[in-house]
Amino acid sequence: MKLKIDENLPAECAVLLRNAGFEADTVCDERLAGADDSVVVSRSQEEDRVLVTLDLDFCNIRTYPPSRHAGIIVLRPKRQDKPTVLRLMERILMTLSTRTPTGELWIVEPDRIRFRAG
């Protein structure tokens, strides 16, 4: 599975995913830092990558229908410090072992993951 880590997440998120055997690129590595959301999501679609982000705009299924994407994973931590975000990434890794986000929106919170198909 291929994933794209948005610029609002620590680069260590990509490292965690790579260490677990996934292919993970960051928006910054691709020189897309500061790019409009439409550019980031378009690139993710072209590359068939699951977008992982803190950006709540991607929760809007009318603007970003999950069925048109390899998947969108939005993290909703209570705090956005690095240790908290990395703990949520570890939850994602556990879930990826049993489920794929293809065509789904995942909203990852500290105590649950909500799945939305569409």
N, C-alpha and C positions, 0 to 999 in steps of 0.2 A: 504494500500500500504506500502511496505517495502522499505527503502532506506538505502544506505551505504554512509557515509560522509567521503571523503578522508582526509588524514592527513594534506593536505595543506589548509584546511578550518578550521575556528574557531569552537570549540566544541559547541558554542552557536547556530550554524546552526542546529545541531541535536536537541537542546532544542526547537528551533522555530518549527521544524517539529513535535516533540512529542506533544507540546502544541496545535498544530492544529489537533491532532488525528492520526498522522502517526507513524509507527514504524520506528525509525531511530537509527542505530548503527554507531559508528565511527570506522575507521580503527585503531585508537589508542586504543580504548576500547578492540578491538579484538587482540591486540598485533601484529598487522601487520605493525606498523610504520617502514618505511625503506624498506619494502618488494618491490620487483619488481612489475611493473605494471601488468604483466601477473598473478601474484599471487592474487593481489587485484581484478582484473576483474574476475578471475576464482572463487574466493570466492563469489563475487557478483552474478555470474551466478548460482552457487550451491545453494545459499540462495534465489534466485529469487528476488534480490534487485536491485533497480535503483541506479546506481553509480552517485554521485554528486561530482564534482571535479573542480579544476582550471587547471588541467593538459591538455594542448592542444594536447598531444599525442592521447587522446581518441577521438579527432575530426576526426581522420583518419578512414574513414568507410571501407577501405580495410583491415586494421588490426583489427578493432573492428566493424564488421557489426552490425548495430542496430537491425536487425532481430534476432540476436542470444542472445540478452540481454533483461532483464526486462526494460531496458531503460538506457540511459546515458545522464546526464545533465552536460554540461560544462559551467562554469561561466566565462565571459569575462569582468570583471570590468575595468574601466579606471585606477583605483588605487586598490591595494590589501589590504588596511587597513580594519580593522574589521567593522566599520560602513558602508563602501561602500559595502562590501561583504554581510552583513546582509540585506541591502536594496535590493540587488539582490535576496536573499533568500525569501524575502517578495513578490517579483514579481512572483517567482516560486510558492509560496503558492496560490496566486490568480489564476494562470493558472491551478494548480492542481485541483482546484474546478470545472473546466469545461473540462479538457483534461487529458488523461493519457499518460505517456511517453513510454508505453509498445512498444517495437520494434522500438523506435525512438531515434534519437540523437537530443537533444535540446541544442542550443547555446544561452545562456542568456546574453544579453548585456544591458547596461543601458537604451537604448531607444527601444529595440525590443527583441523578442525571435524568433529565426529561428528554424524550425522543419524540420528534415530530416528523412524520413522513409527508410527502406531498410533492 
